[in-house]
């Protein structure tokens, strides 16, 4: 049963609108990258954040997981910050990950700041790619775009609870997420801008 607002509401860092707090325990087996990890983290859902955005953010973290990867401290509260990032030497951003269809201006900033830039989107990636090309984003051809099917996110949304235990298998671009004995599958669409 999905978490209710009363069960998992917490105040944002400024003490304003309540946020929903979700815990994810993920057994990650990414055969494609040779990454096998047990992930355990909490994610606060901003009041304006939809379930597809939240779940894409969680999947992006798991699918791009590497030591040092972290969620942005402010989340949607800071529109200039990446959704997910990894710091490199001297606190510079090495990996910058966006969710949805970020503006070409933000991606231009990202490619000038980070050596690796990815976008995980649940929207039409062709619209994003066209916007990037039209606005001459710096190092546009190096931006990785990973499209997640909305129907897959809808299935995961129905299984979303306050405490989530997932088994996530990635093999040949296919993602299988097993939740409470039921497996949800999708094929990732990966391209470059």
C-alpha positions in Angstrom: 0.0 0.0 0.0 1.4 3.4 -0.9 2.7 5.6 1.9 0.3 8.3 3.2 1.4 11.8 3.7 0.9 11.5 7.4 3.2 8.5 7.7 6.2 9.9 5.9 5.9 13.7 5.9 8.9 15.7 7.0 9.7 19.4 6.8 12.1 20.6 4.2 15.4 22.1 5.4 13.8 25.6 5.6 10.9 24.3 7.7 8.3 25.1 5.0 6.1 22.6 3.0 6.2 19.0 4.0 8.1 16.5 1.9 7.5 12.8 1.7 10.4 10.6 2.7 11.0 7.3 1.0 13.5 4.6 1.9 15.0 2.5 -0.9 17.0 -0.7 -0.3 18.2 -1.9 -3.7 20.1 -5.0 -4.6 21.9 -3.8 -7.7 23.2 -6.3 -10.3 24.4 -4.2 -13.2 25.8 -6.9 -15.5 26.5 -4.4 -18.3 28.8 -2.4 -16.1 30.0 -5.1 -13.7 28.6 -3.2 -10.7 27.1 -5.3 -7.9 26.1 -3.3 -4.8 23.6 -3.1 -2.0 22.2 0.4 -1.9 20.3 1.8 1.1 19.2 5.4 1.0 16.4 7.8 1.7 14.9 10.2 -0.8 12.8 13.2 0.1 10.0 14.0 -2.5 9.7 17.7 -3.0 6.0 18.9 -2.9 6.1 19.7 -6.6 7.8 16.5 -7.6 5.8 13.8 -9.4 6.2 10.1 -8.9 7.6 9.6 -12.4 10.3 12.3 -11.6 11.1 10.8 -8.2 11.3 7.2 -9.6 13.5 8.4 -12.5 15.8 10.1 -10.0 16.0 6.8 -8.0 16.6 4.7 -11.1 19.2 7.2 -12.4 21.1 7.0 -9.1 21.1 3.2 -9.2 21.8 2.9 -12.9 24.7 5.3 -12.8 25.9 4.2 -9.3 29.6 4.6 -8.5 31.4 5.4 -5.3 30.9 9.0 -4.3 27.7 9.6 -6.3 25.1 11.6 -4.4 21.8 13.4 -4.6 21.9 17.2 -4.7 21.4 18.6 -1.2 18.5 20.9 -2.2 16.9 18.6 -4.9 14.3 20.6 -6.8 14.9 23.5 -4.3 17.9 24.6 -6.3 17.2 24.7 -10.0 20.8 25.5 -10.9 22.2 22.3 -9.2 22.4 18.9 -10.7 19.8 16.3 -9.5 22.6 13.8 -8.9 26.3 14.5 -8.9 29.8 13.2 -8.0 32.6 15.5 -7.0 36.0 15.2 -8.4 39.3 16.7 -7.3 39.2 20.1 -5.6 35.4 19.8 -5.1 34.7 20.3 -8.8 31.8 18.3 -10.3 33.0 15.2 -12.2 29.5 13.7 -12.9 26.4 15.8 -13.5 23.1 13.9 -13.9 19.8 15.6 -14.7 16.2 14.3 -14.7 13.4 15.0 -17.1 14.0 17.6 -19.8 16.3 20.2 -18.4 16.9 23.5 -20.2 19.6 23.7 -22.8 21.0 26.6 -20.7 21.4 24.3 -17.7 23.0 21.6 -19.9 25.4 24.1 -21.4 26.5 25.0 -17.8 26.7 21.3 -16.9 29.0 20.4 -19.9 31.3 23.4 -19.0 31.5 22.2 -15.4 31.6 18.4 -15.5 33.5 15.9 -17.4 30.5 13.5 -17.7 26.9 14.7 -18.2 23.8 12.5 -18.4 20.1 13.1 -18.6 17.6 10.4 -17.5 14.3 11.3 -18.9 10.7 9.9 -18.8 9.7 12.4 -21.5 10.3 12.3 -25.2 14.1 12.3 -25.7 13.8 13.6 -29.3 12.4 16.9 -28.0 15.4 17.1 -25.6 17.9 16.2 -28.3 16.4 18.8 -30.7 16.5 21.5 -28.0 20.2 20.7 -27.3 21.2 20.8 -30.9 19.2 24.0 -31.7 20.7 25.9 -28.8 24.3 24.8 -29.6 25.0 23.3 -26.1 28.8 23.0 -25.4 30.0 19.4 -26.0 26.4 18.4 -26.9 27.5 15.1 -28.6 28.9 13.9 -25.3 25.7 14.3 -23.3 24.3 10.8 -22.6 20.5 10.6 -22.8 18.7 7.6 -21.2 15.0 7.4 -21.8 12.8 5.4 -19.3 9.4 4.3 -20.5 6.5 6.1 -18.7 4.5 2.9 -18.5 7.4 1.2 -16.6 7.4 4.2 -14.1 3.6 3.9 -13.7 4.0 0.2 -12.7 6.7 1.2 -10.2 4.6 4.0 -8.9 1.8 1.6 -8.1 4.3 -0.4 -6.0 5.8 2.7 -4.3 5.7 2.5 -0.5 7.4 4.4 2.4 10.0 1.5 2.6 10.9 0.0 -0.7 13.0 -3.2 -1.3 14.0 -3.7 -4.9 16.1 -6.2 -6.7 17.4 -4.3 -9.8 19.0 -6.3 -12.7 20.6 -4.6 -15.7 21.6 -6.8 -18.6 22.0 -5.8 -22.3 20.1 -2.6 -21.7 17.1 -4.3 -20.1 16.2 -3.2 -16.6 14.2 -5.6 -14.4 13.0 -4.3 -11.0 11.6 -6.9 -8.7 9.3 -5.5 -6.0 7.4 -7.8 -3.6 7.9 -10.8 -5.8 6.7 -9.0 -9.0 9.1 -8.1 -11.7 8.7 -5.0 -13.8 10.8 -4.8 -17.0 11.8 -2.1 -19.5 14.4 -1.6 -22.2 16.4 1.6 -21.8 16.8 3.8 -24.8 20.3 5.2 -24.7 21.5 7.9 -27.1 23.7 10.9 -27.2 22.6 14.4 -28.0 
